[in-house]
Amino acid sequence: MNFLIVSLLILVSLVAADEYTAQEVCSSTCDRMKLDVLTLAMCRDAKKTLPKPKVGDFCTVAMEQGYSDACFALCMFQTPQNRVAQACRAASMEMPRPTVRKWCEHGYNVAYAKTVKDLKDYFGTQEPIDVEQEGVHPHHHFEAAKQAPAVVKTIPISLDDKLFDLNIHENENAEDALALFCNTNAADDTSGCIRHLLPIVLEQLEENV
């Protein structure tokens, strides 16, 4: 019995180490590639917008967050999720409105879209990150990451006179699901799509409770 318990503890430790080490490698990889993707031009106009440097700072922080969200997910062999609503939640309450929020959303969306475009093929052609030199085998983690979470709620959405299904997955909130939906189906105005549909989605979720 003692041997079985020890074996289980070792197995749990190895699985945890797989995930932790893979995340460390992806974090380091994305940090190293950041300057190859992000450009000063992304927030150049924001830095010229009053009040300085407040507007430019919000744009820059959001730009880096958009890059990080996309790069880390691609590196981990997961589907990137646009989280602009979450990233710019604080900016939406800052004055002057809506200037700060708009430039925050601009920084996030531009960086997120460019990261997905520039790195999707790069990570798509790579083998799962090999960290066996550290004595760790992360392949179990990557296989688990490829498994799509279950859909727990489906909400019909009308967009441009077309009907879509908004799927909310397990362990996913409505804002993240809607951000991904809008980024896919309304890429030219992701922020406007989120602002328009979020109250509708939240209302439908309350009615279904």
VOPAGU-2260 file (C-alpha; in pm, 1 decimal, decimal comma):
REM VOPAGU-2260
SITE   aa  ch    i         X         Y         Z
SITE  MET   A    0       0,0       0,0       0,0
SITE  ASN   A    1     280,6     239,3      89,0
SITE  PHE   A    2     451,2     165,7    -241,2
SITE  LEU   A    3     129,0     246,5    -430,4
SITE  ILE   A    4      87,6     578,6    -249,0
SITE  VAL   A    5     447,9     677,0    -319,3
SITE  SER   A    6     406,1     585,7    -688,0
SITE  LEU   A    7      93,0     798,3    -715,8
SITE  LEU   A    8     265,5    1093,8    -550,6
SITE  ILE   A    9     555,9    1066,9    -795,1
SITE  LEU   A   10     315,7    1054,6   -1091,0
SITE  VAL   A   11     127,3    1362,0    -971,5
SITE  SER   A   12     455,6    1546,7    -922,2
SITE  LEU   A   13     573,8    1462,7   -1273,9
SITE  VAL   A   14     248,5    1581,0   -1432,9
SITE  ALA   A   15     266,1    1907,5   -1238,3
SITE  ALA   A   16     629,3    1953,5   -1340,3
SITE  ASP   A   17     537,3    1892,3   -1706,1
SITE  GLU   A   18     288,6    2178,5   -1704,3
SITE  TYR   A   19     505,0    2415,1   -1500,6
SITE  THR   A   20     814,2    2364,2   -1715,6
SITE  ALA   A   21     623,5    2395,5   -2043,6
SITE  GLN   A   22     473,1    2724,1   -1923,8
SITE  GLU   A   23     818,1    2851,3   -1825,7
SITE  VAL   A   24     958,3    2767,5   -2169,9
SITE  CYS   A   25     667,0    2937,2   -2347,8
SITE  SER   A   26     699,1    3245,8   -2130,0
SITE  SER   A   27    1069,1    3269,5   -2212,1
SITE  THR   A   28    1007,6    3205,1   -2583,3
SITE  CYS   A   29     742,2    3475,5   -2609,5
SITE  ASP   A   30     956,8    3727,0   -2422,0
SITE  ARG   A   31    1240,7    3659,6   -2664,6
SITE  MET   A   32    1021,6    3706,6   -2974,5
SITE  LYS   A   33     829,8    4013,0   -2853,0
SITE  LEU   A   34    1045,7    4272,1   -3029,5
SITE  ASP   A   35    1012,5    4080,8   -3357,7
SITE  VAL   A   36     633,5    4124,7   -3352,8
SITE  LEU   A   37     548,9    4445,9   -3168,2
SITE  THR   A   38     629,5    4785,0   -3321,4
SITE  LEU   A   39     639,3    5141,2   -3188,0
SITE  ALA   A   40     392,6    5238,6   -3460,6
SITE  MET   A   41     114,9    5041,9   -3290,2
SITE  CYS   A   42      73,5    5305,7   -3017,9
SITE  ARG   A   43     245,3    5602,9   -3184,3
SITE  ASP   A   44     -75,7    5801,9   -3230,1
SITE  ALA   A   45    -189,9    5711,8   -2878,9
SITE  LYS   A   46     127,5    5866,0   -2735,6
SITE  LYS   A   47      39,8    6190,9   -2913,0
SITE  THR   A   48    -310,8    6195,3   -2764,0
SITE  LEU   A   49    -391,3    6402,2   -2454,9
SITE  PRO   A   50    -364,2    6353,9   -2166,4
SITE  LYS   A   51      -0,2    6249,2   -2201,7
SITE  PRO   A   52     142,4    6002,2   -2116,0
SITE  LYS   A   53    -174,6    5840,4   -1980,1
SITE  VAL   A   54    -336,4    5744,2   -2311,6
SITE  GLY   A   55     -10,2    5614,1   -2456,3
SITE  ASP   A   56      64,9    5410,9   -2145,4
SITE  PHE   A   57    -273,0    5235,6   -2154,2
SITE  CYS   A   58    -222,0    5156,1   -2522,3
SITE  THR   A   59     128,2    5017,7   -2462,1
SITE  VAL   A   60      27,4    4799,1   -2168,6
SITE  ALA   A   61    -269,7    4661,5   -2364,2
SITE  MET   A   62     -48,8    4603,1   -2669,0
SITE  GLU   A   63     187,5    4387,8   -2466,5
SITE  GLN   A   64    -106,0    4201,0   -2309,1
SITE  GLY   A   65    -256,1    4128,9   -2650,8
SITE  TYR   A   66      76,9    3992,1   -2767,7
SITE  SER   A   67     119,0    3781,5   -2455,1
SITE  ASP   A   68    -232,8    3632,7   -2473,2
SITE  ALA   A   69    -185,9    3525,9   -2835,0
SITE  CYS   A   70     176,7    3411,9   -2819,2
SITE  PHE   A   71     146,0    3206,5   -2501,1
SITE  ALA   A   72    -164,9    3024,4   -2626,9
SITE  LEU   A   73      -3,3    2944,5   -2963,5
SITE  CYS   A   74     311,9    2822,0   -2792,7
SITE  MET   A   75     107,7    2594,5   -2566,8
SITE  PHE   A   76     -76,4    2456,4   -2873,7
SITE  GLN   A   77    -403,7    2612,6   -2759,2
SITE  THR   A   78    -651,2    2826,1   -2953,4
SITE  PRO   A   79    -581,8    3194,5   -2876,5
SITE  GLN   A   80    -868,4    3387,9   -2717,6
SITE  ASN   A   81    -909,0    3763,2   -2759,4
SITE  ARG   A   82    -958,3    3903,6   -2408,2
SITE  VAL   A   83    -976,8    4272,6   -2497,3
SITE  ALA   A   84   -1283,1    4327,9   -2276,1
SITE  GLN   A   85   -1096,9    4193,6   -1976,0
SITE  ALA   A   86    -768,2    4367,9   -2059,3
SITE  CYS   A   87    -933,7    4709,8   -2101,4
SITE  ARG   A   88   -1191,3    4687,2   -1823,2
SITE  ALA   A   89    -998,3    4934,1   -1607,6
SITE  ALA   A   90    -943,3    5167,5   -1903,3
SITE  SER   A   91   -1318,7    5190,4   -1961,1
SITE  MET   A   92   -1352,4    5369,3   -1626,5
SITE  GLU   A   93   -1070,1    5616,3   -1688,3
SITE  MET   A   94   -1119,4    5975,6   -1799,1
SITE  PRO   A   95   -1146,4    6108,9   -2059,4
SITE  ARG   A   96   -1410,2    5865,7   -2181,1
SITE  PRO   A   97   -1413,1    5692,3   -2422,0
SITE  THR   A   98   -1066,9    5803,3   -2537,6
SITE  VAL   A   99    -861,8    5593,6   -2295,2
SITE  ARG   A  100   -1069,5    5281,4   -2355,3
SITE  LYS   A  101   -1057,5    5315,7   -2734,0
SITE  TRP   A  102    -678,7    5344,1   -2741,7
SITE  CYS   A  103    -647,7    5055,7   -2496,5
SITE  GLU   A  104    -862,9    4840,0   -2723,2
SITE  HIS   A  105    -666,4    4957,0   -3025,0
SITE  GLY   A  106    -334,6    4855,4   -2869,7
SITE  TYR   A  107    -463,2    4515,5   -2762,5
SITE  ASN   A  108    -642,4    4426,5   -3086,4
SITE  VAL   A  109    -362,1    4537,6   -3319,7
SITE  ALA   A  110     -98,4    4345,1   -3124,3
SITE  TYR   A  111    -319,7    4038,8   -3080,5
SITE  ALA   A  112    -405,4    4018,7   -3452,7
SITE  LYS   A  113     -44,4    4069,3   -3565,1
SITE  THR   A  114      83,3    3809,1   -3318,6
SITE  VAL   A  115    -163,9    3547,0   -3439,3
SITE  LYS   A  116     -76,8    3626,3   -3801,3
SITE  ASP   A  117     301,6    3631,6   -3753,6
SITE  LEU   A  118     341,8    3336,7   -3514,6
SITE  LYS   A  119      61,2    3097,7   -3605,3
SITE  ASP   A  120     262,5    2929,1   -3878,5
SITE  TYR   A  121     580,2    2938,1   -3670,5
SITE  PHE   A  122     434,2    2749,8   -3376,7
SITE  GLY   A  123     216,1    2540,3   -3606,1
SITE  THR   A  124     524,6    2390,8   -3770,1
SITE  GLN   A  125     700,1    2322,5   -3441,0
SITE  GLU   A  126     697,1    1998,5   -3248,1
SITE  PRO   A  127     564,8    2025,3   -2891,6
SITE  ILE   A  128     829,7    2200,5   -2685,0
SITE  ASP   A  129    1100,7    1954,2   -2592,5
SITE  VAL   A  130    1226,8    2009,6   -2241,4
SITE  GLU   A  131    1354,5    1656,8   -2190,4
SITE  GLN   A  132    1699,3    1801,2   -2124,5
SITE  GLU   A  133    1552,6    1920,8   -1795,7
SITE  GLY   A  134    1439,1    1565,7   -1723,8
SITE  VAL   A  135    1073,3    1648,3   -1792,7
SITE  HIS   A  136     836,6    1500,5   -2052,1
SITE  PRO   A  137     559,1    1753,6   -2125,7
SITE  HIS   A  138     381,4    1561,4   -2401,2
SITE  HIS   A  139      92,5    1457,5   -2178,3
SITE  HIS   A  140      23,6    1820,5   -2104,6
SITE  PHE   A  141      19,4    1918,8   -2471,4
SITE  GLU   A  142    -214,8    1636,0   -2558,8
SITE  ALA   A  143    -453,7    1752,3   -2286,7
SITE  ALA   A  144    -430,8    2109,6   -2414,1
SITE  LYS   A  145    -553,0    1997,8   -2755,3
SITE  GLN   A  146    -877,0    1861,3   -2610,7
SITE  ALA   A  147   -1154,2    2118,3   -2651,3
SITE  PRO   A  148   -1354,8    2195,1   -2335,0
SITE  ALA   A  149   -1721,9    2100,1   -2329,8
SITE  VAL   A  150   -1989,5    2349,8   -2436,0
SITE  VAL   A  151   -2206,1    2434,4   -2134,4
SITE  LYS   A  152   -2427,3    2704,7   -2287,9
SITE  THR   A  153   -2529,9    2801,5   -2642,2
SITE  ILE   A  154   -2683,5    3144,1   -2708,8
SITE  PRO   A  155   -2828,4    3241,5   -3048,5
SITE  ILE   A  156   -2674,6    3566,6   -3174,7
SITE  SER   A  157   -2803,0    3786,3   -3456,8
SITE  LEU   A  158   -2522,3    3974,6   -3632,7
SITE  ASP   A  159   -2558,6    4161,3   -3962,7
SITE  ASP   A  160   -2889,8    3985,4   -4028,2
SITE  LYS   A  161   -2723,7    3645,6   -3984,1
SITE  LEU   A  162   -2785,0    3399,2   -3702,4
SITE  PHE   A  163   -2488,7    3250,8   -3515,9
SITE  ASP   A  164   -2443,9    3029,8   -3211,9
SITE  LEU   A  165   -2233,0    3170,4   -2930,0
SITE  ASN   A  166   -2086,3    2872,7   -2746,1
SITE  ILE   A  167   -1971,8    2921,1   -2388,0
SITE  HIS   A  168   -1737,4    2644,5   -2280,0
SITE  GLU   A  169   -1660,3    2492,7   -1945,5
SITE  ASN   A  170   -1452,9    2725,9   -1723,5
SITE  GLU   A  171   -1509,6    3013,7   -1968,7
SITE  ASN   A  172   -1693,4    3335,7   -1883,2
SITE  ALA   A  173   -1931,6    3519,8   -2113,2
SITE  GLU   A  174   -1688,0    3805,2   -2182,4
SITE  ASP   A  175   -1411,0    3576,2   -2305,7
SITE  ALA   A  176   -1652,1    3372,2   -2519,4
SITE  LEU   A  177   -1797,1    3686,5   -2674,8
SITE  ALA   A  178   -1452,1    3836,1   -2738,1
SITE  LEU   A  179   -1350,7    3524,0   -2931,6
SITE  PHE   A  180   -1683,4    3525,9   -3119,0
SITE  CYS   A  181   -1648,4    3892,1   -3219,8
SITE  ASN   A  182   -1284,3    3851,7   -3316,0
SITE  THR   A  183   -1386,9    3568,7   -3549,2
SITE  ASN   A  184   -1707,6    3710,4   -3694,8
SITE  ALA   A  185   -1652,8    4087,7   -3673,3
SITE  ALA   A  186   -1277,1    4132,3   -3695,7
SITE  ASP   A  187   -1312,1    4481,1   -3848,2
SITE  ASP   A  188   -1487,8    4610,3   -3535,4
SITE  THR   A  189   -1425,3    4365,3   -3253,6
SITE  SER   A  190   -1468,5    4625,6   -2980,6
SITE  GLY   A  191   -1797,6    4756,0   -3121,4
SITE  CYS   A  192   -1928,5    4401,9   -3153,1
SITE  ILE   A  193   -1847,4    4329,9   -2787,5
SITE  ARG   A  194   -2007,0    4652,6   -2662,4
SITE  HIS   A  195   -2323,1    4585,7   -2862,4
SITE  LEU   A  196   -2368,9    4217,7   -2780,0
SITE  LEU   A  197   -2243,2    4187,0   -2421,6
SITE  PRO   A  198   -2560,1    4331,0   -2257,3
SITE  ILE   A  199   -2774,0    4101,1   -2473,5
SITE  VAL   A  200   -2568,1    3794,3   -2383,3
SITE  LEU   A  201   -2570,4    3873,6   -2011,4
SITE  GLU   A  202   -2947,2    3928,7   -2019,8
SITE  GLN   A  203   -3004,1    3592,1   -2187,3
SITE  LEU   A  204   -2779,7    3420,6   -1934,9
SITE  GLU   A  205   -2980,2    3571,8   -1646,3
SITE  GLU   A  206   -3306,4    3457,0   -1803,1
SITE  ASN   A  207   -3175,5    3101,6   -1831,1
SITE  VAL   A  208   -3066,0    3080,6   -1467,7
